[in-house]
Every structure is written in structure tokens, then in C-alpha cells.
Amino acid sequence: MDVTNTLNPSKSTFSAKNDIVSNPKAVLGKDDFMKLLLTELQYQDPTNPMDSEKMLTQTSQLATLEASDNTNKALESLSKTLTQSASLSVISAIGNMATLQNDSILLGEDGNSGFDIYLPENISGGTVTIEDNMGNIVKKIPVDSMASGIHTFEWDGSNDGGSRAAAGAYHAKIVYITDNGKSGASTNGTYPIESVRFDNGEPLLKLGSQYVPMTRIKEIYKGRT
């Protein structure tokens, strides 16, 4: 009996009834292998018993199958543990700062464009600047005093000349004066990590007003939140 090419650690449907062997899936698990081996020993010809070398080979195959099955189970357990550990490690990022891979804001053919900017401290006033991808200033928007935190701004799509800017990607930043008279700056696309949510096992980090996957994050660093 040579079962070298039929070994499979998964559960098969091997059965023996009325001396008829049925194995529709053509695979053998370790329990099926043992049943088949014992059946062969039971019905072997006493005048021509199974060759001892052949029996040792089959026993070795059984041991290999058992080891493979145990290894697969150990690897599955290790994989689950590592996945859980990685998910929990993301939670430690809460309170740190994160920068998105893409910090652009999109302006369509019609309508406004909204974006979030994080202020690390209270400000007495400042100016939000909209720039195109070449760094050219498109629009300046004055702002009054604001408390620290994440603020949502609306851009109507007009430029400083009063006409509508072309549809496409832009960038926004704010230059401000703090309550104690110091100057500072902040850009859209960099926010504190407020919380972590899990969606089908994938961690999503809350940055600004949205939850984003780790693949969209460029950098995580400690900062004043």
C-alpha cells in the first residue's frame, strides 16, 4: 500500500464497510491512514505477511503526517496571536500625531471643498492659505480667534481674483498668532490620533473627521495634542 501521494492532514471521508473502502475526496488524514493500515494488517495473508520494511515506511509516513498536522496547528495559533498583538499595538498610537500619505483637498467642477486643520493651541487670529500643487497661492481666508483642536473649513472654490479656481487637488495651511503672541503654522493632513476602530480585523485610525487605514498613513510621531 503506497499512500505517499494521498497524505493530507485535513479530515477526509474515508470509511470501510463490508470490506469496501470509500474515499471520494482521494485524501487521507492521519486517523484514516491508521484505520487503513490496521485494516491491511487485519486482512493480510498469514502465509505472506506484510514486508517489515514496507510497514516501517508506512509508519514513518504516519509520523510525518502527524508532525505536519501539529506544525500547521501551531502556525495557525501563532498567526492568530501575532495578528491580535499587532492590532493591540495600534492602540498605543492614540494620542500621537499622524501625517497622511495624501494631504490634498479636492475641488470639483461645482460646489465647495471642505477640509480639516488641527490647531495645537488657542489662536487669536490667522490666515488660511489655499495653494495649488505648484505652491502658488490661490486663496487667502482670514480667520478669527479659535480654540485648540480640529476645525473644519469650507472653501467656496474662488480664487483671490473672484473667479472660480480650476477643478483639481489643492493644499491648505494656516499661519496664526497664539493667545500669548507667538506665531505658528499647521497644515491639513496632519492630525492627532483620537481613537482606533476595528473593521473586520483591520484597524482604522480616527484622524480629523474621518477613519483611515494604516496604509494611508505616512508617519506617526509624538507631538503636542
N, C-alpha and C positions, 0 to 999 in steps of 0.2 A: 504493500500500500504506500504510494508516494503522494503526500499531500503538500509538498513544498510550495506549489503554486496556488494552493487554495486556502492557505492560512490567512485569517483575518481576525483581529481582536474584537471586532464588533459581533453582536449577538446574531446568530444565524437561525435558520428554521429547520435544522437537521432533526430528523425523527426516524425512529426504527420501529416498525410494527409488522408483525407476521413475516419477519426476516426480510422485509423490503425497506430499503433506505431511501428517504426522500429529502432532498436538499435543493429546493427550487432556486435559491439565490446563488448556489455554487460557491459558498464561502463557509469557512469553519471557524467558530470561536473556540476558545480553549476548552470549554466544557464539552462541546460537540466532538472535539478532537479526542478527548479522553473516552467518551462513550464509544466512539468508533474503534479506538484501539482496544478497549475491553471486549467489544463485540467480536473483533477479529480474533483475539486470544481465545474467547469462549468457543468459537466455531472452527478453530484451526484443526487441521488433520493431525491426530496424535502420532501417526506414523511419519509425518513430515512437518514437525513444528516450525514455527516462525524462526527465521535465522536471527541469532542473538545480535549480530552486528546491525541488522535491519531494525531490530527493536530499539537498540541504543540510539540509532539515528532518529527514529520517531520520537523517542523520549527527549532527545536533545531539542528537537523541533518544538515539542510541547513546552520545554523550559524557556526556549527563546520567545515563544508566543506569550507565555506568562510574563516574562520580563518586559516585553514590548507593551503589553497591556498596562502593566503597572507604571511604566515610564510615561505613557500617554496620559494616564490619570494624574500623575504628578505634575506634568507640564500644564494640563488644564487648570489644576489647582493653583499653580504658580502664576499662570496668566491672569486668573481672576484676582489674585492677591495684588499683583503689580498694577492692574487696572484700577482697583479700589484705592491703592496707595497713591497713584498718580492723581486720581480725582480729588482725594482729600488734600493733597499738597497744593492744589489750586486755591483752596480756601484760604491758605496763608497769604495769598496775594491781596486779599481785601484790605483796603486802606492805603495801598501803594498806588503809584501813578502808572498809567499805561498810555502808550502812543500807538495809534492805528497805522497800519501799513499805508492806507489811503486816507489822507486828511482833506480831500477835496469836497466842495459843495457843488451840487449840480443845479444849473439854471435851465429850465425848459424853454420852449418857444413862447409859452404864455404862463402867467401866474408868478407867484412869489417863490423864494427859496429860503427855507428855514435852516438854522444851524445852531449848535450849542457851543458855548465858550465857557471854560471854567475860570473863575476868579479865586485865587488862593487867599485873598484878603479883601476887606472892605475898601471900596474906592470912592473918592469924592467926585470923580468925573473922568472922562476919557474919550477916545475916538476909535470906532471900529472901522477897519480898512479892508475893503474887498480888492483882491488882486487877481489878475489872470495868471496863466501858467508861465508867463514870461517875467512875472514880477511887476508888471505895470499896474499902477493904481487905477482902479475902475470907479470906486465909490468910497467916500468917507462919510461915516454916520456918527454924529456926536451922541454921547450918552451921558446921563446924569449920574448921581451917586447911586451905588449899588452895594448890597451886602455880598460877602463872600459866598461862593457856591457856584452851581452850574446855572447859566442863564441861556434862554432860547431867544435868538434874534431873528427878525424877518427882514429880508431884502426884497424890495419890490422889483428888482431886475433892472432898474435905471442906473445910468452912469452919472458922473458929476455934471455932464452937459445936459442932462434931462432926457436924453433919448434912451431907448432900451438896449441893453448890452446883448451881445450875441449869445445864443444858447451854447452851453458847454460847462466845463469844470472851472471852478474858481477856488480861491483860498481866502480865509478870513482870519484876522488877528485884531487884538485890541491893545492899544497903548494907553496906560492910565496913570493917575496920580492917587496914591493911597490916602487914607484919612490923616496919616501923620506926615504927609508931604513928600513921600518917596515915589519915584517913578517905577513902573513895572510893565510887563507885557505878557500876553498869553495868546495862544492860537487855538483854532478849532482842531479837533483830532487828538488832543491830549487831555485826559480826564482821570480823576481818582476812580479806583475800582470800588464800587459801592457794595456789590453783592455778587454771588455766584449762583446760577441756576443750572440744573442738570436736565437735559433733553435727550431721552433715550441713551443715557450714559455719557453724553458729550457735555462738557462744561461750557456754559455761556456766561461771560462776564458782563456786568452792567457798567457801561461807560456812557456818561451823559444820559440821554433819554432812551438808549437802546441797549439790547443784549447782543453781544458779538462773540463768535467762536474764537478760540485761541489762534487759529490760522490767520485771523485778520489783525493780530496784534504784532507790532514791530518791536516794542521794547517795554519792559516793566522795570520800574525803578522806585526807590524810596523818595518821597517828597512830602512837602507840607500840604496836608489836606484839611 
